Amino acid sequence: MNSIDISKNASQTSSVTNSCLRVLFVSHTYVVGVNQGKLNAIAATGQATVGLLVPAKWQALAWGKRFEIEKPYPNIQIYPAKVWFEGKVGAYIYPPWVIQQAIADFCPDIIQVEQEVFSVSAFELALWARFTGKPLVLFCWENRERKLSNFRNRLRQFVLNTAQLIVAGNLEGEELLRRWGYTGLIEVMPQMGVDTALFNPGLRQPKNHQQLIIGFVGRLAHHKGIDVLIAAVSQLRDRGHECQVVLCGSGPDEELLRQEAQKHNVADLIVWRGGVRHDEVPQEMSKFDVLVLPSRSVPDWKEQFGHVLIEAMAMGIPAIGSNCGEIPNVIGRPDLVFSEGDARQLAAILERMICDLAWRQELEQDSLDRARQHYTHERIAERSLDLWRKAIEQKKISGGRQ
């Protein structure tokens, strides 16, 4: 490896209070341009300059698609890299000379790696953070204990010992990090907010239908609990209520779900939209009266956040969800949460929404207010800036390496 030129890094230590921070993000998440909205919002504050070290191409194995880096925002300085083991989320590696060049060129005050703490890329960036003396910030979603190899356990411990700040995407993630022995600064907030220019209540048309339009956006897979929604709709029909379900998504269990709809005698109430591009989701959501996310926990997964919830809420669409993972904390209203797998409870909430229009209007306004208060890109940007300054102060007080 060539020796890194850190002379200008050493001479450009920022003042925490007055200067424009230089933040280098590292994550495959931002290959997709729409996901860069948070980074653009941070740069738009005028309080930070944003760099992005990102794979030039990314194989999304779960979706069977390969993406090339998109560059919709000119105020983000992008460093594309041909990574090794592309598509393997926990195991891919950035070539060391690419990291070296990005750090030497961008001169970050903060390195923020948005990967799980036991991933190989988090480890290699932790090494560079120690070598350059830069504060390391991690974002991670993990909310389930899993058995790791000794190798992964050692990577995780090194990263935990290096991180100045960890942002957990959910409350259970925070608890997990503490169990793993992390004693530093932790904040709970989502990886990304919602783009209110795309998801806004102005897209919604005046209601001119008698049916309650119930929407779902996501994978048509067992763990998403769509069969529970189908059973709940069957109960509503039995009670004489009019409704329609719009399913936006594709997945391995679509045929099984179609059979489930036939079995419950509600096939005529379900519209199968198929896969919907992200830029098409706002238009689809604008037709919903309510969004339902009926996820269920399975041995190796539970809902880490549920981003479609805040997209709907930003449009003034009430969101109902199960008590799987982080869903109740995102929704913030116990009267819109039902027990996993309990179609009767879900049907009761939907029935009240049909019968109590005043309550539904209250929910619409409450959803909009909650999204604006907690979940916009701009709000995430504000919180991030505050956290980075705390991390830099802690780094100074601790005298560098933990």
N, C-alpha and C positions, 0 to 999 in steps of 0.2 A: 504494500500500500504506500502511496506517496504520502509524505508528511503534510499535515494540514496546516495551512497558514492561518493561525489564530491571532495574529498580532492585531488586526483591525477589530476582531471580536473583543479582545481585551480592552481596547481603547474606546469601546462604544457602549459601556454599561449605562443603562438608562436611569434617569431620575424617576422614582416611583410616582411622584406627585404631578409633575408637569409635562413630561415628555410623551411623545407618541410611541407606544410600545410596538415592538416588532415581534410578531407571533408566527412561528412556523408550525403549521398543521401537518400531520402525517397520518394518512388513512386512505384505504381503498374506497371508502364510502363516497368520496368526492369525485370519483371518476364520472359519475352522473351529474350533469350540470344543475339540475333542479335542487340537488342536495347541497349545492354551494351557496344557497340563499342565506344561510346563517353567516358564512364567511363574508359575504357581500355586506350584510347588515353591520358586521363588526367593523369592516373597513369604512363604511359610510358614516360612522360616528366621528371620524376624524381623529380618534384617540388611539388608533392602532393601524399598523401596516401589516397586511396579511400575506404570508407565503404558504405554498402548498406543495409538499412532496407527496406524489401520488403515482400509482402505477399508470403507465401509458395506456395499457389495455388490461381488462379484467374479465375473467371467465366466471360468471355467476352460475355456479354449478346447480343450485337449487332451481334456477329458472331456465337452464339450458340456453343461456344467451352470453354473448361476449360483447363487452362494451369498450369503446375507445374514449379516451379522455375528452370531455367537452369543456369549452372555455367561454361561457356566456358572459362572464364578468371581467372586464379589462383591468379592474383595480385589484385583482388577485394575481400575485406573482407565482406562476406555476412551474414546478420542476418535475417533469414527467420522467418516470423510470421504468426500464424493462426489468421487472422483478423476477426472481427465481421462485418456482413452485406457485405460479399464478393460479388463483382460484382457491387455494388452500388457506382459508381465513386465518387459522392459527399457526401456520407453518411457513408462509411465504416470507421472502427475504429481499431487502433492498441491497443492491450491490454497494459495498462500503464506499467506493469512490464517488458514487452518486450522492450519498449522504454527506460525504466530505465536501463536495462541491456546493451543495445546497446550503450547508451551514456557513461555509466560507464566503459565499456570495451574498446570502441574505442577512447574515449577522443577527440572528434572533436574540431577543431578550427572554423569550419563553419558547420551549419546544412542547407542543401538545400532541400527544400520540393517542389516537382514538382506536384502541385495540384492547383486547382483554389482557390482564396483567401477566398471564401465563403464555402469551403468544411470543413467537420468535422475534417478530418485528418490534414488539415493545422492548424486548431484551436488548436488541442491537441499538435501539435509540437510547436506552438507558445507559449503555456503555458510552455512547457519544456525548450524552449529557454530562456524565461524570468527567470525561476527558476534557470537555470544553468549559465546564463549570456552569452550564446553563441550567436553570430550573426546569425540571421535567414535570409536566402535567399529563395525567392519564384520564381518558374517558373510557368507561367500560359498562357493559350491559349485564354481565353474568349475575344471575339471581338464584342459581341452584348449585349446591355442593356437588362436585364431581370428583371421581377418583383420578388422580394424575400420576404419571410416571415420576420417578425420582428426578429425571432430567427436567420435566416441566415444573416440578415443585421448586427446584433450584432456580430456574428462570424467574418464577413468580416471586421468590423471596428477594432476589437481586433487584427486580423492578420495584417491589414494595419498599425496599430500603433506599431506593434512589428517588422515588417520586416526592415532590414537594407538595403536591396537591392531587387528589383523585376526585373526579366527578363521576358519581354513580348514577346510572339512568333510572334507578328505582330504589325504594327503601330497603327491600330485601338485599339488593346489591351492597348497600352500605353496611348492613349487618354482616354480610358474608366477608367483606373486606376486614372488618374488625375481628372476626373469628380467625381470619388468616394472619392476624397480628399487626395489621397496619395501624399506626398510632398518629399519623399525620392529619392534615386538613382534608376533610371530605365534604363535598356538597352534593345534594341530590337534585338533579334537573335533567331534562331530556337532552339527547345529543343534538337535536335540531328542533327549532320551533316550526311555526306554520307561516307560510307566505300569505299575508292577508290581501295582497293584490290579486292572488289567484282564488283564494278561498274567502269570499266575503258575502254577506247577506244580500247584497244588491243583485246577485245572480238568481235568487229565488223568485219564482213567479207567484202571483196571488193564487191562493188555493181555490180551485174551481172543481174539485172532485170530492165525492162523499167518502170514498175509501181512504183508510189510513195507509199511506205508502211507507213501507218498512224497507230500509236499505241495508245492505251488507257489502263491504268492500274488502277483498282479501282472497287468500288461497282457499280453494274448495278441498279441504282436507279435514280429517277426523278431529284433530286437535282444535280446530276453529269452531266446533260445536254447532254447525249449521243444522244438523238433525234436530237439535233442541229447539231451534227457531221454527222448524217445520212442524214439530209437535205442538208448539205453542199456538201457531196459526190455525192448526186443526181445532184446537180448543176454542179459539175465537169464532171460527165458523160455526161450531156446534152451538154457540151462545147467540148466534144471529148477527154477529158483527161483520162489517165489510172491511176488507183489507187486501193489500197486494204486497208481495215480497219481490224486491229487485236484487238479484245476486250479481255483483260485479266481480268477476274473477274466474280463474280456471284452476284446475288442480286434479290430483290423482283420484279423488273420490266423487267426481261429478256424477258418474253413472249410478253409484250407490245412492247418492242423494236424490237423483231423479226417481229411483225406485222407492225411496222413503216417502217422497211426495205423493207418489201413486198410492202407496199403502195407507197413507193418512187422508187420502181423498182431497188433496189440495193442489194437485199438479196444475190446475187451471188458474191458481192464484199466484204462481211463481213465474217471474220473467228471468230468463238466463241470459245475461248480457255478455258473458264471456270475458276474456281478458280486456282490461281497459288501461290505456297508457296514462301515466301520471298527469299529463297535461289535459286529459279528458275527464279526470275524476271530478273536478269542480262542477262541470256541466251535468254529470250524472247525479252527483249529490244534490244539486239544486232541485231535483224532483222529489227528494225524500221529505217525509214529515218527521221521521225519526231514523237514527242509525242504531243497529244492534250489533254488538260484538260478543257472541256467546261462547267464548273460548273455554276450553277445559284443560286441566293439567294432565300431562302424560309423563311417564317415567323420566324422560330426558328433556322436558320442556315445560315452561309455563310462560304466560304472557309477560314480556319484559316492559312493555309500555302500551302499545296500541296507538300508533300515530294517527290512524284514521279517526280516532275519537276526537282529537283536537282539530283535525281538518273540518269535521262536521260541526263542532262547537263554534269554530271561527265563522261559520256561515249561519249561526243561529239555529242549528239543527240539534235538538236534544239527543244525547247519546246514552243508550242503555247498555250495560255490560254485566258479565258474570263477575264473581269474586275471584277470578283467576289472576294470580300475580299482581301486577301493578294497576290493573283496570280500576278498582275502586278509588285509588288515590288520584288517578287522572280525572275521573268523572267528578269526584268530590261531593256527591249526593247519595246517601244511603238509600233513598227512595227510588233510585234508578239502577240499583245493583241487586242481582239475584244470585242464588247459590248455583255453583257449577252444575250443569246437567238438569236443573229443575225447571222443566217446561211450564209447570203450573205457576210458579212464581213469575216467570217471564210473561206469561199470558195475562196475569193479574195487572202487571205494570202497563202492558199495552192496552188492556181493556180500560184502565183509568184514563190513559191518554186519549182514547176514542171518546169516552163519555164526559170527561171534564176538560172542556176547551180552555177555561180560565187557567187551569193548572198547566196545560200544554203551553199556553202563551207565556206564563211565568218561567217555564223551563227554557223556552227559546231565548228569552232575555238573559237568564242566568247563565246559559251556556255561552252566549256571546261575551258576556262580561268576564267569565272565568278565562276564556281563551285570550282575551285582550290583556288581562291582568298577568297571566302566567306563561302563555305559550306562543307568543309571536316571536319571530326571528329577532326583532328589536329588543324584546325583553330578555331573551337569552343572551344577546350581545351585551346588554348592560350588566347582567349578572356576571358574565365571563370577565369583563374588564375589571370589576371589583375583585374577583377572585384572583386574577393574575397579579394584581398589585399586592394583595395579601401574601401570595406565594413568594414574590420577589422580596418583600420585607422580611418574611421568615427566613429566606435564604441568606439575607444579609445578617440577620441576628444570629443565626446558627453558624455563621462563618464559612458557609459553603456546603460541603458534602455532609450528608446525614451520617 
